[in-house]
């Protein structure tokens, strides 16, 4: 990641090829990061339903929606992580609310 930031700092106008490869590069860094966390038993929180489990989630916003039921998770804002049974950071989500 440091090399990527150094490159961007030294090349304020990156080439179109660089921009095209950027999503794959960031995705690779993300996979490596999650792998390192997993080796240390720090794993992302996975939910079993589309409704928030308030022991694992923090609702940070609500949005008016007519296409899904009230309290349905519509967006994940920030991943949550657990270490064994301990919640290190809850998953931050946006949920639906009825249109009024």
C-alpha positions as CSV (number, residue, x, y, z in Angstrom):
1,X,0.0,0.0,0.0
2,X,2.9,2.3,0.8
3,X,4.3,1.8,-2.7
4,X,0.9,2.8,-4.2
5,X,0.7,6.0,-2.1
6,X,4.3,6.8,-3.0
7,X,3.6,6.4,-6.7
8,X,0.5,8.7,-6.5
9,X,2.5,11.3,-4.6
10,X,5.3,11.3,-7.2
11,X,2.9,11.1,-10.2
12,X,0.1,13.6,-9.8
13,X,-1.3,12.7,-13.3
14,X,-1.1,8.9,-13.4
15,X,-1.4,7.1,-16.7
16,X,-4.8,5.7,-17.9
17,X,-3.3,2.2,-17.6
18,X,-2.5,2.8,-14.0
19,X,-6.1,4.1,-13.3
20,X,-7.4,1.0,-15.1
21,X,-5.4,-1.4,-12.9
22,X,-6.1,0.5,-9.7
23,X,-9.3,-1.4,-8.7
24,X,-7.5,-4.7,-9.0
25,X,-4.5,-3.4,-7.0
26,X,-6.7,-2.2,-4.2
27,X,-8.7,-5.4,-4.3
28,X,-5.4,-7.4,-3.9
29,X,-4.3,-5.3,-1.0
30,X,-7.7,-5.8,0.6
31,X,-7.5,-9.6,0.2
32,X,-4.0,-9.7,1.7
33,X,-5.1,-7.5,4.6
34,X,-8.1,-9.8,5.4
35,X,-5.8,-12.8,5.1
36,X,-3.4,-11.3,7.7
37,X,-6.4,-10.5,10.0
38,X,-7.8,-14.0,9.6
39,X,-4.5,-15.6,10.5
40,X,-4.8,-13.7,13.8
41,X,-8.4,-14.9,14.2
42,X,-9.8,-11.5,13.6
43,X,-12.7,-12.2,11.2
44,X,-15.3,-10.0,9.4
45,X,-18.8,-10.2,10.9
46,X,-21.2,-12.0,8.7
47,X,-25.0,-11.5,9.2
48,X,-27.5,-14.3,8.7
49,X,-30.3,-12.1,7.6
50,X,-31.0,-8.7,6.0
51,X,-32.2,-7.3,9.4
52,X,-29.6,-5.9,11.7
53,X,-28.6,-7.9,14.8
54,X,-28.0,-5.1,17.3
55,X,-25.4,-7.3,19.1
56,X,-23.3,-7.2,15.9
57,X,-24.4,-4.0,14.1
58,X,-24.7,-0.3,14.6
59,X,-27.3,1.5,12.5
60,X,-25.7,4.8,11.4
61,X,-28.5,6.1,9.2
62,X,-31.9,5.3,7.8
63,X,-33.2,5.9,4.3
64,X,-36.7,6.0,3.0
65,X,-37.4,3.0,0.8
66,X,-40.6,1.5,-0.7
67,X,-39.0,-1.6,-2.2
68,X,-37.9,-3.3,1.0
69,X,-39.5,-3.8,4.4
70,X,-38.7,-1.5,7.4
71,X,-35.4,-2.2,9.2
72,X,-33.9,-4.1,6.2
73,X,-30.2,-3.4,5.8
74,X,-29.8,-1.5,2.6
75,X,-26.1,-0.6,2.7
76,X,-23.0,-1.7,4.7
77,X,-21.0,1.5,5.5
78,X,-18.2,-0.1,7.4
79,X,-17.2,-3.7,8.0
80,X,-17.3,-5.1,11.5
81,X,-14.9,-7.6,13.0
82,X,-14.9,-10.1,15.8
83,X,-12.1,-11.9,17.6
84,X,-13.6,-15.1,18.9
85,X,-16.8,-14.1,20.7
86,X,-15.6,-10.5,21.3
87,X,-16.9,-7.8,18.9
88,X,-13.9,-5.6,18.0
89,X,-15.9,-3.2,15.8
90,X,-19.6,-3.6,15.0
91,X,-20.7,-3.6,11.4
92,X,-22.1,-0.2,10.5
93,X,-25.2,-0.3,8.4
94,X,-28.0,1.8,6.9
95,X,-31.5,0.5,7.1
96,X,-34.7,1.1,5.4
97,X,-37.6,3.1,6.8
98,X,-41.0,3.6,5.4
99,X,-41.8,6.7,3.3
100,X,-43.9,9.2,5.2
